[in-house]
Amino acid sequence: MLIDGLHLFPLNNINPRFSGYLMDSDGTIYSQKARKNKLTKLWGSTTTSGQYYTLSGNSYRADDILRQARSHKAWFSEVGNEAQRILDGIRSRNLVNTGEVVHNNEPDRSYAVSMNNAIKHRGVLIATIEGDKLLFGSKPKIHIGETSWKSEMERLARVAPGKKFVALQIVASVVAEGLRWE
C-alpha cells in the first residue's frame, strides 16, 4: 500500500486489533488513527528488554510485530520493492547507494545519504573532545548502525592515541509547522 510516498504494510493483516496501523520495510510503525488520512510516526518505548509499541491499548514487542509482518504472505506484495532494495543493498556492501544508506568499500561502515535518512535511522556522528568543546571532522559522516560507528571510533583511536572520541546519536527532530515531531 503506497501512502505519502511510503510502501506500507497494513498491520491488520496480522491482527484485526491493529486496524489503522501500518509498518514500513524497516519496521517503523505509523498510525492513521490520530489524524484522518494523515500518517503519524509512532516512536514506541525502549526498555532493557526491547522496544515496545502500544497499539489499540495493548503493549507489543516491536520485533515480534516485525517478525509476524515479514512472515505474512502479503508482506512482499505491499512493501516488496522497497524491502528487496534494502536487502540487496545489505548483501552487496560495495559502495552501493540504496537510497538511504551508503555502504563504504569497508564492510563495517554504513552512512546516511541525507539528513532525513540520518534522522529516520537515528544516525550517529563522531566528535573529539578538546577541553569543553566538541570538534567534528571537516566532512563528518553520519553512521548508520552500531557496527559502523564503533568501528570508526576504534580506527580514530588508533590513528590519534590519547584523544577522546564520543558518539552522538540523533534522537529526534521537530519541524515548526505547528510543531510536528518526527
Secondary structure, DSSP 8 states (H G I E B T S, - for coil): -EETTEE-EEGGGT-GGGTTEEE-TTS-EEESSSSTT--EE---EEETTEEEEEETTEEEEHHHHHHHHHHSTTHHHHHHHHHHHHHHHHHH-SSEE-SSEEE-SSTT-EEESSHHHHHHTT-EEEEEEETTEEEE-SS---B-SHHHHHHHHHHHHHHSTT-EEEEEE----EETTTTEE-
